[in-house]
Amino acid sequence: MAEFIKQLREMGEDFFDNIKHKMKLSTIFDLYTEKVIPTFVSEKDLKEYYERRMEEVNLFIDKL
């Protein structure tokens, strides 16, 4: 029984560590998209790029 509790505790710790790691990655990605990208790409260019990509996605969906 003690071994089962130990394994359960270790699984919980691993799960918690994975969640913390994913939160950090999300935060790093958010910082990158909010701070770094705008320094070298204009908002107009980003808007045009995303509009073009959305058109491509819509055409792909229509073909399906």
CYANA upper distance limits for C-alpha pairs under 8 A (distance plus 0.5 A):
  1 MET  CA      5 ILE  CA      6.92
  2 ALA  CA      6 LYS  CA      6.68
  3 GLU  CA      7 GLN  CA      6.69
  4 PHE  CA      8 LEU  CA      6.60
  5 ILE  CA      9 ARG  CA      6.60
  6 LYS  CA     10 GLU  CA      6.74
  7 GLN  CA     11 MET  CA      6.66
  8 LEU  CA     12 GLY  CA      6.75
  9 ARG  CA     13 GLU  CA      6.75
 10 GLU  CA     14 ASP  CA      6.66
 11 MET  CA     15 PHE  CA      6.61
 12 GLY  CA     16 PHE  CA      6.63
 13 GLU  CA     17 ASP  CA      6.61
 14 ASP  CA     18 ASN  CA      6.68
 15 PHE  CA     19 ILE  CA      6.80
 16 PHE  CA     20 LYS  CA      6.74
 17 ASP  CA     21 HIS  CA      6.64
 18 ASN  CA     22 LYS  CA      6.70
 19 ILE  CA     23 MET  CA      6.69
 20 LYS  CA     24 LYS  CA      6.78
 21 HIS  CA     25 LEU  CA      6.81
 22 LYS  CA     26 SER  CA      6.63
 23 MET  CA     27 THR  CA      6.67
 24 LYS  CA     28 ILE  CA      6.61
 25 LEU  CA     29 PHE  CA      6.53
 26 SER  CA     30 ASP  CA      6.52
 27 THR  CA     31 LEU  CA      6.62
 28 ILE  CA     32 TYR  CA      6.63
 29 PHE  CA     33 THR  CA      6.65
 30 ASP  CA     34 GLU  CA      6.47
 31 LEU  CA     35 LYS  CA      6.08
 31 LEU  CA     36 VAL  CA      7.72
 32 TYR  CA     36 VAL  CA      5.42
 32 TYR  CA     37 ILE  CA      6.93
 33 THR  CA     37 ILE  CA      5.97
 33 THR  CA     38 PRO  CA      8.02
 34 GLU  CA     38 PRO  CA      7.30
 35 LYS  CA     39 THR  CA      7.38
 36 VAL  CA     40 PHE  CA      7.87
 37 ILE  CA     41 VAL  CA      6.46
 38 PRO  CA     42 SER  CA      6.63
 38 PRO  CA     43 GLU  CA      7.41
 41 VAL  CA     45 ASP  CA      7.11
 41 VAL  CA     46 LEU  CA      7.37
 42 SER  CA     46 LEU  CA      6.89
 43 GLU  CA     47 LYS  CA      6.60
 44 LYS  CA     48 GLU  CA      6.73
 45 ASP  CA     49 TYR  CA      6.56
 46 LEU  CA     50 TYR  CA      6.64
 47 LYS  CA     51 GLU  CA      6.58
 48 GLU  CA     52 ARG  CA      6.61
 49 TYR  CA     53 ARG  CA      6.68
 50 TYR  CA     54 MET  CA      6.52
 51 GLU  CA     55 GLU  CA      6.78
 52 ARG  CA     56 GLU  CA      6.88
 53 ARG  CA     57 VAL  CA      6.70
 54 MET  CA     58 ASN  CA      6.59
 55 GLU  CA     59 LEU  CA      6.65
 56 GLU  CA     60 PHE  CA      6.64
 57 VAL  CA     61 ILE  CA      6.68
 58 ASN  CA     62 ASP  CA      6.61
 59 LEU  CA     63 LYS  CA      6.75
 60 PHE  CA     64 LEU  CA      7.07
